């Protein structure tokens, strides 16, 4: 499935998009919960996304300003912790 271009401002907040074998999206995982506006933007790009398909790694809501100030640190720390988990298994 060719994923339509998600606006950079929103795409930056997405950790992963999972696609079914029938090439439909079944899960979008963001670092923090996406706002209602952001989910509507994504839903408008994909005709069949339900609200249950949106998930987030962290449950805290953060403002765009907070996200922009800390996103690089959050992404790096999250990736480093995932690699640490793999090395301990």
VENDA-V411790 format. One record per residue. PSI is psi in whole degrees, 0 to 359 (NA if undefined). NEAR is the number of other C-alpha atoms within 12 Angstrom. Layout:
BEGIN
PSI & NEAR
PSI & NEAR
END
This chain:
BEGIN
131 & 13
117 & 12
126 & 18
156 & 17
116 & 15
135 & 22
136 & 17
321 & 13
325 & 18
317 & 28
326 & 23
333 & 24
353 & 35
130 & 31
317 & 27
146 & 20
122 & 28
139 & 22
137 & 18
170 & 13
336 & 9
13 & 9
28 & 15
151 & 20
130 & 29
351 & 22
130 & 23
120 & 34
123 & 29
165 & 31
313 & 34
160 & 30
135 & 29
149 & 36
164 & 23
319 & 14
317 & 12
319 & 26
321 & 29
320 & 20
314 & 22
317 & 32
326 & 23
335 & 17
327 & 18
120 & 23
339 & 14
35 & 17
126 & 23
159 & 19
335 & 21
348 & 15
356 & 26
127 & 30
162 & 26
152 & 23
314 & 21
152 & 19
346 & 13
143 & 15
134 & 18
147 & 19
164 & 16
322 & 19
315 & 11
317 & 15
313 & 25
328 & 17
329 & 13
358 & 18
319 & 24
318 & 16
317 & 14
312 & 22
316 & 24
314 & 15
317 & 15
314 & 18
318 & 16
319 & 14
325 & 14
318 & 14
323 & 13
321 & 12
315 & 11
322 & 10
340 & 9
346 & 8
NA & 7
END
